[in-house]
């Protein structure tokens, strides 16, 4: 007779604190990359420029423990991918449906390429995030080169600091335990990429139809959820995301209750980035608590006008819930083997029919 696990075992993952070999100085490096961009923007009286360049600075999160030559090549390629994702979606922001299509295509390619080359976490996440954010900016053809240039400058800063860090601190190669990988059939990666592309395009359309202002928050919540290794992991990340956002909203209210100056907001963002990188591997839900105020404070730091904080927090909470539910649905399709097999069979049949027509 099968004995069911008690409730405290089933929800143990909410409080689980995983062990990791990541040193404290890497979160510090990540915080330095993002914080430097924001501080430079503040002192140049261009806070929105600082916020844009800080997006490119997220390249540092693709830092690996490989030898320095491989590490820097990997970072440079990821920086190029982040800039390209942002640039492509920026050009299609003139129409919400074209923007959704561009995000879907970028998401498809991002997942297909990162899974094919087995790019370690965060994998496709930041490429899709950059495309989602770029597609929701107010379309201005003349501003696109400036925006892309600022993102590129942030990426270059990250690569430069990563090189200095590699030379003086992370000199030796850290041997990583190989991750378990499953050899997927020829068309499985294509099918998975198509599902992710479809749902990422859907997030923008849903946000537009519901008349949300920051629809990329829905997209980010969705792509964060589907990073799970299996459906159970997706479900756990969904719970982490929603509960973490609830607690994070309260933490945000506490920070903004004191009405801090912009310089202090930027300092708080830098500290939050450190905490996120410190906790994200150990407990995802705990990291989300700090991700929530960071995203809201970034809006405040990048703007020259004061926003209604209650409206921002409400929008963030609602967007996260909708994005998490979409991510859970996408995760169901991604990890439902019968559905994958059925779609894969149709794709294979269509491919062979197309080859016959070419002959």
N, C-alpha and C positions, 0 to 999 in steps of 0.2 A: 504494500500500500504506500502510495506516494504522499509524503508529508509536505505540506505547503510551507514556504518560508514565512516567518513572522514578518509583520509590517516593518519593523525596525531594520530588518535585513534587506528588504526590498527597496527601502529608501536610504540605505546606508551611503549610497553614492553621493547624496546631497552634502554630507559632512566629511566624505573621504578626502584625506590629504595625501596625495601621491608623492613618492620620493622621486627626485630628479638630480642629475649631475650638473645641471645648469648653475653656474656660479652667480653670485650677487652682482658682479661687475658688468655682466651683459645687460640686465635690466637698466643699470645705470647708463650704459652706452646708448641704449634705445631712448631713454629719457633725454639724454644729452642731445641726440640728433633732432628729436621733435622739438624740444625746448629751445634749442639754438635758433631754429627757424622762426619760432614765435617771438623770441626776444629781439631778433634782428628786425622783424617786421614792426614790432612795437617802437623801437628806438628810431626807425626810419619814418615813423608816423604812417605806416602802411600795414595795419593789422590784418587786413584781408589777404595781402600778399604773403605775410608770414604764415597764415593758416593754409594757404594753397601749397606753399613750399613744404610745409610739414607733412602734407600727404605724400609727396615724393620721398620724404625722409623715412617713410615706413619701409622703404627698401631694406633697411638695416635688419628687419625681422626675418629676412631670408638668409641671414648669416649662418654658415655651417661650420662644422668642426673639421672640415677637410684641410689638406695642406694649403698654404697661403696662396699659391698660384691658382689652384682649382677654386678656392674660396672666392677670390677676387673676380675670376671669370664668371662664376655662378652669380655673384652679386651684380656684376655689370649686365649680364643677360636679363636678370630679373628686373633691374632698373629700366632697361629698354622696354621690357614687357609692360611695366607699370605706366611708363610714359606713353607708349603706343595705345594701350587700353584707354587712357584718359583722352588722348588726341582723337581717336576714332569716334568715340561717343560724343565728344564735344561738337564735331561737325554735323551730327544728326539731331542736335537738340532743338532744331527749328520746329519739329513736330513730334508730339508725344508718341505716336505710333511708329515713326521712323526711329525715334530714340529707343523705344522698347525693342525694336528689331535689332538695332546695333548692339544693345546690351545682351540680347539673346545670342547673337553671333559671337561676341567677345567671350561670353560665358562658355559657349560651346567649344571654342578654340582653346580657351584657358584650361578647361578641364581635360580636353583631349590631349593637349601638349604636355601638361604637367603630369598626367597619369602615364602617358607614353614614356616620358623620360624619368618617371619616378621621382619627381621633385618632392622633397620632404616638406612637412608642414611648415608654414601655412598653405602650401600648395596653390590652389587656384584662388584662394580667398581674396587677396588684395588686388589682383587683376580685375576680378568681377566687381569688387567694391569701388575701385577707381572709375570703372565704366559707368556704374550706377550713379555715382555722385556727379560725374561730368555731364551726364544726360539730363540732370535736373537743374543745372545752372541756367540762368537767363541767357538765351541765345544772343550772342553778339559776335559776329564774324571777325570784327577788328580786334576783339579781346582774346580770341582763341590762341594766337601765337604767344601772347603775354602769359596766359594761364598755363599753357603747355610748358613754356620756358621756366616758369616758377616751379612747377612740379619737377622738371628736369634738374633745376638748381638744388632742390631738396634731395633728390636722388644722388646727385654728385657729392653733396655734403656727406651723406650717409656712407657712400663708398670711400670717401677720403678718410673719415673718422674710423671706418672699419679697417682700413689699411694700417693706420697708425696703431690702432688697438691690436691688430694682428702682429705687427712688428715688435711692439714693446711689451705686450701682455700675453696674448694668446699665441706664443711662439711655437710651441710644440703641437704636433697633431694629436688630437684627442680621438682615441679609438672608440667608435660607437658600436654598440651591439646591433647587428643587422636586424632590420624590421622584417617581420614575416610578410611575405608577399605571395599573392595567388596569381598564377598565370591565367589570365582571362582569355576567352575565345576572341577570334579576330574582330568581330563586330560589337563586342560588349562595350568597349570604351566609346565607340561611336554612339551606341544607344544611350549610355549613361550621359554622355555629353549633350545629346539632343534633349533629354529630359531636363537636365539642369538649365540648358539654354531656354527651353520653353517656359519653365517656372520663373526664371529671372526676368524674362520679358513680361510675363504675367504680373509680376510685382509692380512694375511701373504702370501698367494699364489699370490695375486695381486701385493703386494710389491716385491715379488721375480721375477715375470714375467716382471715387469717394471724395475727390477735391481736397486731398491732403497737400500740405505745402512741401514738406520734406519727405518725398516718396522714397528717397534712397534709404531711409531708416528701415522701411519695410524690406527692401532688397538686402540690406546688410544682415538683418535678423534672419532672413530666409537662408542666405548662403552660409551663415554661421551654423545654422542647425544641420544642414545637409553635409557638414564635414564629418559626421559620425561614421564610424567604421562599419556599423550594421544598424538595423532598425532600432534595436534596444538602445544602442549608443545615441542614435538620433533622438529617441524619446527622452533619454536622460538630459541631453543638451537642451531640448525644448523646455523641460522643467527648470533646468538651471537658468535658462535665458529669461523666462517669465518671472520666476521668484527673485532672481538677481536684479532684474529691472525694478520690481516693486521696492526692494530695499534701497536700490540705488537712487530712486526718485526721492525717498526720504532723506538720503544723504545729500542729494543736490539741494533740496530745500534748506537743509541745515547750513550748507556753505553759503548759499545766496541770501540767507536771512541776515547775514552781517554786511551785505552789499559791498563786497571787496572791490578795490580799484583794479583796473585792467592789468597792471603789473603783477598784482597778487594772484589774479585769475590765471595768468600765464604760469606763474610759479606753482600754483596748485595743479594745473594741467601736467606740468613736468613731473611732479611727485606722483600723480595718478598714473602716468604712463609707466613709471618705475614699478608701482604696485601691481599694475596689470600684467606686466611681463614677469614679475616675480611669482604671481599666483596662477597665471593662465594654465600652466602645465600641472600645477599641484591641485587646483580645484577651480574648474571653469566657472561655476556659479559665483564663487567669491570674486573672481576677476570681473564678472559682469557687473557686480556692485560698483566697481570703480569705472567700468566702461561707460555706464549710464551718465554720471556727472561729467565725465570727460567730453562726451559728444555734445552735451548741452552747453558746457562752458566754452567749447570751441566756437560755437555759434556766437556766444557773447564776445569772446576775444576777437573774432574776425570782423565783427560789426562795429560801425561807428555810431550806431543808435542803440538805445536800450530796448530789449525785447520784453514782452510780457512773460515773465518766468513761469507762471502757472500754466499759460497756454503752451509753452514749450514742453513742460514736463508732461502735461496731459497728452500732447501729440506724440511725444516719445513713447509713452506707455502704450497708447493705442496702436501705434505703428509696430511696436515690438510684438504685441499680442497677435496682430494680423500676420506679420512676417513669420512668427514662430509657427503659426498654424499652417501657413503655406509651406514652410520648410518641413514640417511634419508630414504633410501630404506628399511632397516631393520625395522625402525619405522613404515613404511607403512604396512608391513606384520604383525607386532606385534599388531597394533591397527585397523586392518581391520577385523571386526568381522566375516564377511562371510568366509574369508580365514581361520581364526582360527577355526571356526565351522566345515568347511570341513575337515581340517587336523585332528581335534579332532575326528571326526566321523570315519575316516580311521584308526586312532590309536586304537580307541575303538573296531572296528571290527577286526583288526589284533590281539588284545589282546585276544578276545573271541575265535578266531580261534586257537590261540596258546594253550589256555587252553583245547580246544577240542582234539587237537593232543596229549597233555600230558596224557589225559585219555585213 
